[in-house]
Amino acid sequence: MRKAVLAAALALGAPLALAQGQGVSKTEIVLGTAQDLSGPIVALSKPAVNGMRMRIDEINEAGGIHGRKLRLVVEDHGYDPKKAVLAAQKMIQRDRIFAAIGSIGTPTAMAAMPLYLEKGVGHLFPLTGARQMFDPLHKLKYSLAAPYYDQMRAALKRLIKEKSLKRACTIYQDDDFGLEVKEGGEAALKELGMKYVEVTTYKRGSTDFSSQVQRMKGANCEVVVMGTIIRETIGTIVTARKLGFNPEFIGTTASYFDIIHKLGGPAVNGFYSGCTINYPYADDPSSNVRDWFQRYKAKYKEDPTVLSVYGYQIVTLAAAGIEKAGPKLTPATLSKGIDSLAFPRDMFGGDEQRFSSTKHLGSNRAKLCQIVDGRWRSLTDFITD
């Protein structure tokens, strides 16, 4: 009988090993993360991984979770969806990870997530604001921060009202990520009785945005919705300034990075973004954040960034779910553990995180932030409408 069950399971492709606890031993839990260590957003992945490792070290030094230490496997996908699939296959089959955490990039996460879920590997708290990371509902996929759609809808609506803006345009990356941002802006405009007066796109890897800027300038845009990341944000705004085009520019957490003002200089001063936490600086008003900042700097010999915070938060939340799951850790108990989580606001200004069996997004609220004198500032608390 036992042989017959085994044969049937193999014939059906059932993830038998996973059901018995792949990535979980008496002493260890193996987690994996797919990052860009060689492509266009490498400057984001490095601090994110450092933040993850910092929190994992803290947890392990405190004794781990139910007697098990955490181990993190890091794979490079170069912000290429095909490589993301290969990275996922490697971590599932060779590293035998229990869960994937903090997958970075919308197109890469979209390509790889089905592989994790098919094999019973949790896809937890990815570094993307795509709604597909939690919708449609699946017992092993969870997201923690407001989707790009909700960020842009809330932030753009607030900005237009406060500035009495009348003409909106958008430039966005021609993929799942860019479309999320563009549609969030559309939703805000619809609620205000407006429409885009110009819509323009670019391909991943583009470096020249002069034609797109000329089109938006010709449409007399007063605010530009930016479905852009780092170099595209800087390139578009710098090009606009050179051409004497000076609307308000607004992005999402995909461009809420200090590298924007460090590389963009005075040209990007005044750039707005939807945001979900306060940017960490050495002189932060919170003594807890100041202490965390110095501990990170001592450990990695460089200042933390907002991605360092995201990495730290992701592990904190994943570890809480694993602890709630109890000593008998399986994909099923992990799901039940996360479903019972209710986190208050954290020291970084992050929103309350609440999950349930029917709600796998921790929070859909965002703030409006802006670069002021070369630093990010939170202009609002979480916007509810």
N, C-alpha and C positions, 0 to 999 in steps of 0.2 A: 504493500500500500504506500509506504513512504517513498519508494522508488518511483511509483506511478505519479505521485503528487509532484515530485521533483521534475520528472520528465515533462509533465503538463505545464509546469511553471516555465521551464526553459523553452518549450515550444511556443508559448504565448509571449515570450520576451519579458516576463514579469521581473521587476527589479528585486529579486529575492534577497540578495545581499544587503540591499538598502533597507529592506523591511527588518532585517536583523541588526541594523545599526551601522551602516557604512560610515567610516570616519569617526566612530566612537569606540574607544576601548576603556579598560578600567582606569587608565591614567591620563587619557588624552582625548580631545575633541579637535578634529581637523577642519578648519574653515578655509575657504579660498576666495580670492578677489581678482578680477580681471581688470587690468588698468592699462593706460597708455604710457608706456615707458620709452617709446621711441618715435612717437608721432607728433601731431600738432598741438595736443593738449597735455604734453608730458609735464609742463609746469604745474598742472593741476593734480596729476596723479601722485607725484612724489610726496608732497605734503599730506595728501589724503592717506597714503600708506603709512607715513610716519605717525599720523594721529591714531590710526588703527593699532599700530605696534605699541605705541605708548600706553594705550588703554589696556591692551592685552598683557603687557608687562606688569601693569599695576594689579590686574586681576590675578595673574599667576603668582605674583609676590605675596598676595594676600591668601594664597592657598588654592586658587582656582575655583571651579564650580562643582560642587558635590564630589570633591576629591580629584577632579580631572583638570589638567592644564589645557589651555588653548594654544593651538599652533596655527599660524597663518601661512598659506601658500599664495604666492603672488605670481601672476602670469601677465605677460605683455600682449596686447592686441593691436597696438599702434593706431588706435581709433579706426580700425578696419573691420567691418562686420564679418568678413570671411575669417580673419584671424581670431576674432572673438569666438567664433564657433569652434575653431581648432583648440583655443585655450580652454574652452568649456569641456570639450571632449577629453583633453589631457587631464584636467583636474578631476573629472568624474571617474575616468577609467584607471588612471595611473596613481594619482594622489589620493583618490577615493575620499574626497571631501564630503563632509556632512552637510554643509550649507555654503552657498555663495553669498558674500556680503559686499555691499558697496560697489557693485559693477558700475563702471563709469562710461557715460556716453549713451545717448538715446539710440542711435542706429546700431551700435554694438550690443547693447543690452537687449534690444528688440530681436536681434538675430540669434543670440545665444540663450535667452531665457527659456524657450520651449524645450531645449535639451535638458536643462536642469530639472524642469518640472516633470518631464517625461520619465526621468530616472529617480524621481522622489527626492531630489536635492532642493532644499529651500532656496529661494531667490529673495534675499532680505535687504531692504533699505538701499536700493541702488542710487548712485549719484547721477540721477536724471529726474527731471520733473514730468516725464511722460505719463499720461493717465493710464496707459497700458500696463504700467508696472503694478497696478492694483485692480484694474478693471479690464475685462470681466473678473469677477471674484474667483480665486483659486486658493485652496487651503494652504499652499506653500509660497505664495508671493505677497510681499508686504512692502509698503512705501511709507516714509516718515514725514515728508515735507510737501508743501503745497505744489501742485502741478504747475507747469509753465502756463497752462491755460488759465488757471485761477489766479496766479500771480499777475499776469498781464491784464486780465479782466479787472481786478481790483485796483491795481496801481495806475493803469491808464485812465480809468474812470475818475479817480481822485485827482490826477494831474490835470486832466482836461477841465474839470470843474473849477479847480483852484486858479488855473491860468486863463480860463475863458477861451480855450483853443477851439478853432473851427474846422481846420483842414488837417486830416490825418493821412499819413502814408505808412507803408511798411516795406522793409527789406528783410528777407529771411532766407536761411539756408534751405536749399531744395531737397529736404528729406523729412523724416518723421518729426525730428526736433523742431525745425523751422516752422512746419505746419502747425504744431501745437501753439507756438507763440502767435503766429498770424491769426489763428482762429480765436485765441483768447482776446486779442485786440478787437476782432470783429464783434465778439460778444459784448464787449464794453461799449463799442460804438453803437451797436444796435439798441442798447438800453438808453443811450443818449440821443437816439434819433439821427445817427450819423452813419456814414459809410467811408471806407477808404477812398481817397481821390486818386491814389496811385499805388500800385502793387508791383513789386519787383523782387527777383530772386537772384541767387548766386549758387554755384556748385561748390561742394566741399573742396577746400584746397585753393580756392580763388584768392588772388592777391590784388587785382585791379577792380575798383568799384566805381570808377569815374562815370561810366555810362549809367549805372543805377542812380548815382547821385544827381547827375544831370536831369534825369527823368523826374526825380522828386523835386528838384529845384524848380523845374519847369511847371510843376503842378502847384507851386506856391504852398508847399506843406508847412504847417506850423508845428507838427509833432510827428516823429518818426518812430514806429514800433520796430524794435531791433530783434529779429530772430537770429542773433549772431553770438559768437563765443568770444575768443580773445582777439586774434589778429584782424578778424572781420569787423569787429566793433571799432577797434582803433583805426583801421584802414578807412572805413566809411566816414567816421567823424573827422579825421584829419583831412581827407579829400574834400569833404563838405566845407570845412573852414577855409581851405585854399581857394575854393570856388566862390567864397562869400555867401555860402548857404548856412544859416545859423538857426535852425529850428530847435525845439526841445527833442532830445534823443532819450528813449527809454527802452531798457532791456529787462532781462530776468536774472535769476541766480546763475544762469549759464555765463553771464558776463559780470557777475558781482565778485570781482577779484582785485587785489591790490596791483596785480601786474598791469591792469588797464591804465591806472594813473601813473604807474612807474614808467611804462613804455610810452604811453600817449602824451604825457606831460600836460602843459596848460590847455592843449586843444580839447581834452576830454573833461576839463573842469566843468561841472554842472550836469554831467551825464547822470540820468536817473536809472534806477533799477528796482524791480520787485525784489524783496529779500525776506529771509525767514529767520535770521539771527543778526545780532549786532556784530560788526567787524571787530576782531580782537586786536587791540594795540597794547603796547607795554604800559601805557598810562591809563588803562581802562578804569572807569569809576569803581568797578567791582574789585575788591581785594582778592577774591577767589580767582577771578580771571587773571589778574596781575600775577598771582602766584603760579597759576597754570602756565602762563606765558613764559615765565622764567624757568620753570622746570622743563618745558619743551625746548627752550633755547639751550639750556645746559646739556640736554640729551643729544640734540641734533646739530648744535653749533650754528643755528640760523633761526630767524624769527618764524613763528608759526603764521599761517595764513588761514583764511576762512575754510579752506579745504582740510587743514589740520583739525579744525573744530568738527567738520562733518565726519571725518574719519573716526575721531574720538567718540562722537555721539552715536555713530553706527554700531560700534562695538559695544558701547554701554547698553544700547537698546537690545541688541542681539543677545548679549550676555544675560540681560534681565529675562528675556524670553526663555533662554536655555535653563536658567535657574528655576523659573516657574514650572518648566516641564518636569522637573524632578529627576531623581537618579536614573530612572529608566528612560533614557533619552532616545526617542525615535522621531521620525518625521511627524507622526500623528501627535505625540506628546508635545513636540515643539510648537505645532500649530495651536494646540489648546493653551499652551503657555503664553504665546504672544497675544492670543485673543483675549486674555485676561489682564493685559497690561494697561495701566493708567498712570502716566508720568506727569508730574507738574511741570511748569516752566523751569528751564534750567538756568545755570549761571550765565550762559551766553545769550540769554534773551530768547531762546527757542520756545516755541509755543507748546502748550500742553499736548501730550500725545496719548490718544485713546484708541484702542482697537477692540474689535469684537468678532464674532463668527461671521458677521455680515458686513463688517467695515474693516478693510485692510489698509486704509490710509490714516496715518496718525493725526494729521491736521491739514486742512485745505486753506488756511489763512496765511496772508502775507502782509508785509509792511512795505512802505515806500522809502527807499534810500537814495542818497545822492552823493556824488563826489564833490566835496567842498574844500577848497584850498588843499587839494592833494590827498584827502582822506575821505573814507566812506563815513557817512553819518546817517543814522536812522531818523527820518523825518516824522514818522508816525508810529503808533503802536499797531497791532494787527488790525487790519481793515475788515470790518464785518459786512460792508456793503459798498 
